[in-house]
């Protein structure tokens, strides 16, 4: 399954998506924890999008750790996309 996370207009604080890149890669290539994190954070697979704060509480970790995990997962998706296209 492929998931597409589209960028929003930079400066729109109500959106949680990255504003510089488009990620198109199989989310199933990620570890289960990363899949869950991205699904909840961005509202993928029919899940309601959660804020970093809400997700931190739900997962029992800090907001900073959520951001770190998100950034790593998005980098993995980008790397997966580059491997598939390259």
Protein Blocks (a to p, Z undefined) as FASTA:
>chain_A
ZZddddddehiakbcbdfkbccdddfklpcfklmmmmmmmnopghiacddfklmmmmnop
afklmmmmmmmmmmmmmmmmmmmmZZ
